[in-house]
């Protein structure tokens, strides 16, 4: 007999109790409450963002009975939190379910939450699909904050600029966030305004390839093979003490192709050239089928080939609210000293 959904939710919450206590002590009220792929309900996730619980389904919808059971469980176990359900079980992963009443109002309401004393914006439903801050990257943001004081930081594929804002909060002397999405950068600017930052953080709307080529001193042509390239902002040649590289699985533009499975070095090599000698490059790969040791070997060989060998490396593992049964989590984050 399969366990009841509420039993699975209770077991997951009990397992997280020590972690939740530690996070609360450091002013963090955002974490994964239920990670269904390894806790008995594949495709179901429940994330806390401040006073909201974001429920997402990726393989099949919740039935009305299951939604009622889940809502009743958290009303008792975590009172005062509003449940927002986003069903993304369709093939395109877009949110498909309508919300009504209190849930609809809650999903549309901008609110804030805290991670390690840094405030971030949250909205259950917005023009995009994904939450504005990915919680499995908390360990990476934690490490950036530990390293950032007095350093210059380049945040690539910045999305809503969580890494950049965290770095500035932790005392970085200069922070540049680069992303092609105006809406994501707008949230990033909101995140910066939510915090009493000691510096003015830069937000640059740009394709990453021309930005990196200019920063690396290679320049970006305005005409390629007889075709005029799209406009791009200018950058002066510069290197950074810390570079954070978190590309999407696949993206193609006139300037280049990002492909985390077949050609991570295409963007990695440019990011490495913008990392100062003796600096730190933190790389992310969120493709589950990419073996982490093979990926690291690829990075090391690429770095050596361009004359910037990796001096040492360190894996940054997701924290305990993202359990992995085989110690090989889908999200791989490696810190490289170069």
C-alpha positions, -999 to +999 in steps of 0.1 A: +000+000+000+014+034-010+018+059+018-006+088+020+006+122+006+004+138+041+026+110+055+053+118+029+050+155+036+053+149+073+084+127+069+101+153+047+093+181+072+106+161+101+138+154+083+143+191+077+137+202+112+173+207+122+181+225+089+150+248+092+161+258+127+196+266+115+183+286+086+159+306+108+189+315+131+207+331+101+176+350+089+165+326+061+128+318+055+131+303+021+138+266+015+125+235-001+099+218+021+093+187-001+115+173-028+092+148-044+117+131-068+135+115-038+108+118-011+080+096-026+061+118-051+081+124-083+072+157-100+059+174-069+079+202-051+069+225-023+091+256-016+087+281+011+093+317+002+086+338+033+049+336+040+040+316+009+043+280+000+049+275-037+036+241-048+047+230-083+037+198-102+058+187-132+046+153-143+009+151-134-016+174-118-027+171-082-062+159-079-087+180-059-084+156-030-046+157-031-045+195-031-070+196-002-048+170+017-017+190+010-033+223+020-047+209+052-014+194+062+006+226+059-022+247+075-016+226+106+022+220+103+032+255+091+003+278+100+001+312+085+016+303+051-005+306+019-004+278-006+000+287-043-002+259-067+014+261-102+007+231-123+035+228-149+028+192-160+021+201-196+048+193-221+059+229-224+062+233-186+041+264-186+017+271-157-016+257-168-040+259-139-063+288-130-064+300-094-094+315-076-101+335-045-074+337-018-049+317-038-053+340-069-049+371-048-018+356-030-002+346-063-005+381-078+008+398-046+044+409-046+061+400-013+095+396+001+115+369+019+150+366+034+180+344+027+211+348+049+199+383+058+195+394+022+159+404+011+145+392-022+113+397-041+088+369-047+056+366-067+038+333-071+025+341-106+044+365-130+052+368-167+078+340-165+075+304-154+103+298-128+105+313-093+125+345-091+152+328-069+163+292-073+167+277-038+190+249-048+217+276-054+216+288-018+248+270-011+265+288-040+252+322-029+264+314+006+299+307-007+299+339-028+290+359+003+319+343+022+343+352-006+330+386-018+343+412+007+366+436-010+363+417-044+350+425-078+322+402-090+309+394-124+275+376-124+268+360-158+233+348-169+223+367-138+186+361-141+171+381-111+207+389-099+205+370-066+242+362-066+251+398-074+229+413-048+242+388-022+278+397-031+271+434-027+254+428+006+285+409+018+309+437+010+320+433-027+336+464-040+322+462-075+294+440-089+282+436-126+251+415-135+246+406-171+215+390-185+195+394-218+161+395-201+149+430-193+122+416-170+146+395-150+170+425-145+140+445-134+134+421-106+172+422-099+169+460-095+140+455-071+161+430-051+189+456-048+164+483-036+152+459-009+186+459+007+208+486+022+237+479-002+270+498+004+277+501-034+258+508-066+254+475-084+254+474-122+227+457-142+235+453-179+210+439-205+233+421-230+239+388-247+267+372-227+290+365-257+297+400-269+299+412-233+325+385-225+345+390-257+348+427-249+357+422-213+383+396-224+399+420-248+389+402-279+363+427-291+330+420-308+326+427-345+295+445-356+295+427-390+300+389-392+301+371-426+285+401-442+256+403-417+251+431-393+250+419-357+223+430-333+232+460-311+251+453-279+264+475-251+301+484-250+325+471-223+360+480-216+386+452-211+384+441-175+390+411-153+371+402-120+382+386-088+350+364-088+331+353-118+298+334-114+287+314-145+252+298-145+242+293-181+208+279-193+208+244-207+206+256-243+204+290-259+212+303-294+218+338-306+236+355-335+266+358-312+270+322-302+255+290-288+252+279-252+250+241-249+257+226-215+257+191-228+278+194-260+299+226-256+302+241-222+337+254-230+322+278-256+311+301-228+335+288-201+367+298-219+354+334-223+344+335-186+378+322-176+395+349-196+376+375-176+387+360-143+417+377-127+449+357-122+445+341-088+408+346-089+378+324-086+354+311-112+323+294-100+306+272-127+271+257-127+256+229-148+220+220-142+217+191-167+211+159-148+226+135-174+260+153-174+283+133-151+300+157-128+335+142-130+335+142-168+323+178-168+351+188-144+376+170-165+363+190-195+367+223-177+402+215-165+413+204-200+398+236-215+415+258-190+449+242-195+445+245-233+440+283-231+469+287-207+448+293-175+451+260-156+429+253-126+450+254-095+424+238-073+387+230-073+359+225-047+324+211-052+296+232-037+268+208-028+232+217-025+220+219+011+200+193+029+166+205+017+176+192-018+184+155-009+201+133-035+199+095-031+232+089-050+251+119-039+250+131-075+225+160-075+213+173-109+227+207-101+264+207-102+284+237-089+322+237-088+345+265-075+377+268-095+408+287-083+426+299-115 
